[in-house]
Amino acid sequence: MKNSALFRLLVLSLLLSLPAAAAYAAPPLENTAAAAGAGHCPASHARLPSQEERQAIPPLELLHCFMTPAEIDTLRSSIGHDPQTTVTDPAFDSGELNPDGSPRPPLSAAQIAALTKMHSTLDPDMRAGAILRKFVANSDVGGILFGRTVIGSASAPQVVTTNTVRGFVGLERNTLGLGAGATVGALGLDYETTPTGQFTDQSDIPLHREVAVEILQHGLHSIRHIMSAQGAKDAKIPLGKDLNDSIQASTPSLSGRSFEMDRQGQGNPYTALGISHNIGLLTLVNHDGDTTYPLHLNEEDVMTVPTPLSVNDTLVRRHADGQEKVIARYLPIPQPDGSTANQWVLSRNLTHAEALYYGGLVQQAAAKVKAAGG
C-alpha cells in the first residue's frame, strides 16, 4: 500500500502540459436561404441542426426547434408538480410538498404531453461519443484523483475505486457557458440543508441558498467524460411513476430509456420529471434581495450501471465567471511492474497554489484509504 500510494502521488506530480478542452461552437439556428435543402425545424422553421451541432446547443434553444412556445410554457409549468400521485405503496410518498410548503399538484395531461415531447427531443443525443459532465463535490476530488476513496460509516469503512462515472449525469450542453453559481442552480445542487455545504451555504433569506464559499475559493469541479455505446445505453431518464407509466405506454422511442425513480422529501432537485433545476439559489452577490438564478431546462440522466472512465477524460474546474481550466487528464501510465494502468495526471499549468491544493486533497485521500485498510 505504501509503495502504491507513493507511486500514485509521484505520477500526479508529473505536471503535464494539457490544453483546456475547447467547446464546440455550434452555428446559429437561422432560417436562411443557405439552409434550404438542409432541413428545417418543425416548430421554428430555422435550419435543422446536425447531430454534431446538437451536442453544443443549449437544451432550451434545441427545444424551440421542435416545440412551440406554448408547449415550452406548459413544460415550464410542470415544475413543482407531483409525478407520482397514484403511488399507494407505503415505501413511497405521494402528495409531496414543495420547499415552500405548498402541495404539489398532479401533472395535467398537457404537462405530461409536453414532458414526453421534451424527452423525445433531447434523449437521442445521449449516444456514443457524446460528452457528459459529472459534477462532483470538492470533498470528493482527492479520492477521484487518487483512484480510491472510503465510503460507509466510521465503524464500517469500505474502500472503493473511483474509476467510473456513476449517479446523476447530464450532457455537457446543459451547462455550457454558465458560471459556477448558475450551474449549481441549473443542476439542482442547491438542495443542501446544512449551514455550509460543498455547493451552497445558508443565506439570510428562508428557503434560499448562496453559492458556497468553497466554490468561490476553489471552483466547481466536473468530470468531462466521453460516452461509450454501453454507457449511453445505461444512462436513463429518472421519472416518477405517473410520468414513467405514461411514457412507457405511449412513446416507443423512449421505451427502455427511462425508469421509475420516486424522489422523496421536501428538499430535492425534482428529477422525477427528468429535469434537474434550481430550487432557490441566490446570486453570487450577498444580500441581493430575493434574486435567483434563472431556470435552465435540461434533461437529467442516471447511470443505472457505473460506466468506466475513458482515456482522455478530464477533470475540469469551473470558476464563478464560467471560465474553465483542465486540472487533470485520465491517461494510460506505465507502472513499476511494467504494466500500464489508466490514472489521473495533473496538468503542468497549475499555479503553485492549485498544485498545493490538489496535492493536499490527494494526500488526504491516501491517508483515509490507508486508515481504512486499503
Protein Blocks (a to p, Z undefined) as FASTA:
>chain_A
ZZmmmmmmmmmmmccddddddddddddddddfklgonapafklopacddfklmmmgcfkl
mmmmmpcfklmmmmmmmgopafklmpmbfkbcehiacfkopacddddfklmmmmmmmmmm
mmmmmcghiacdddddfklmmmmmnopacedjfklccdddfkbcehjdddfklmgoiafk
lmmmmnopamcfbfbdfkbccdfbehiacddfklmmnopadddddddfklmmmpccdddf
klmmmmmmmmmklgopaccdddedjbdghlmnopacdfbiccfbehiajadcdddddddd
ddfbacdddehiacddddfkopacdfbdcdddddfkopacddddddfkbcfklmmmmmmm
mmmmmmmmmmnoZZ
